[in-house]
Amino acid sequence: MGKLGLVIAAADGIMSLQSGVGMVVNFFFEAFGEIAAALPEWDIDLYAACPRVNAGSSDFSPNAFELVNRQCRQYNGRVIPLANLSSGNSLNEVWKGTAQHASAAVWESCCQALAAGAESLDEAYDKIIILAHDTLFVNLSGYVADPRVEVCWIPHSLGTLFKDPNQGERIRFEQEKITNLRRRGDKIGYISHFTKAHLLEHYGVTGAELVSFYSGIYFNSHKYRQTGLIGDFMGRHRIPAAKKLIFSWGRCSDQKGIDIIIEAYGSILRENPHFGDEYHLVLLCPTETTYEEYLAGILLSLGKLPAGSCSFIAEFQEKVQYEILSYANTRFVLLCSRYESFGLTSIEALYKTNPSATIIYAPLPTFREVLAGGSAVELAENSAACLEKVLLAQSQKSLPGLSAPGQRAVLGEKFSIEKNYSYGLSQLVPKELLTEK
């Protein structure tokens, strides 16, 4: 007998879709039919758990929720909203805390609710596996008493990965709470070799406690299908159809290096005014989770650019960025993150960018793992001065011909979400609990 309950827990990707973590989580549900098919011995029911997001909130994504809800119902499960100290009106309250409660207190309340929800599932389950994504669930093991429940915590970022002096409190929280997970004998999933190294070096874990849940994308996702939205999108945002595009996308944050891009572009236009006759900068940078100080600096810098030389789009877009990547007039794709635990955008860039475009990327190990060895260009350093120099030099070259079939073929082998997650799951369940359906 081997009845299994699988609970996928995350702040984003279930009722909302605002971050790279959310994309991975949502891809998991979209690809679950293929994941389950790769585990033929599993008799499995599927559940999703997340901090509640009110349907009236701007963070709520009907499309994300409907996909997850449909898959859970198909596999005899359901979505479990987690009551917690946040109001449900904004995911910022989960990530950053509320006026009354620090972020750590909100995370603890999410852990308590998730533990209670998992332990209340049908007693018929021989085992309940929780894949708990990101920092807010690091102390989940501290609240789980039911021996049927096994936790696998999957951090998509770690305080030690951030080049930010304000991460001290988060690092201490992670290092303290991870001890409860280790004491209980639960597992930790790593999403890249880079995060694996940090877990081993900074968090005291051993290789035996780690399981590979290498990140990736679902290449057959509906998100990558052409929608024909780009014409209307360009018109609404006054993107000149006759100009070549310089494009970057990602949260408007210090991490993503949006300020580096704007500074480099502004310097180029000051020194080479005619550059703007040929090129237009498009920044697709949602600001829902942006710190006010950083956003104020970005808006100030944008105000110094020549009128009409840049389109800054602050609202989250689910699909249009992929059409911009494949758009024939997109000439440069810029990935200028200061730090990344996994290069999800680099995979998408290589997968979707049109053959005449050049990808320019920051010298990060996670970007390098995906892009090195192809025609993409790595910056010597992630600075505005370096980006300016490389952009100018590359603009003088003929079209590079990005279409490298060998390099793109590797994507499907290394970065397939259904392959990587079915492998990770297969490491968690003792074979004696598995039975042919």
Secondary structure, DSSP 8 states (H G I E B T S, - for coil): --EEEEEEE-SSSSSB--SHHHHHHHHHHHTHHHHHHT-TT-EEEEEEEEE---TTSTTB-HHHHHHHHHHHHHTT--EEEE--SS-SS-THHHHHB-SSSBHHHHHHHHHHHHHHHHHTS-TT-SEEEEEEESGGGTTGGGG---TTEEEEEE-SS-GGG---GGGHHHHHHHHHHHHHHHHHT-EEEESSHHHHHHHHHHS---GGGEEE----B-TT-GGGS--S-HHHHHHHTT--TTSEEEEEES-SSTTTTHHHHHHHHHHHHHH-TTHHHHEEEEEE---TT--HHHHHHHHHHHHTS-TTSEEEE-S--SSHHHHHHH-TTEEEEEE--S--SS-HHHHHHHHHS-TT-EEEE-S-HHHHHHHTTSS-EE-SSSSHHHHHHHHHHHHTS-------HHHHHHHHHHSBHHHHHHHHHHTTS-GGG----
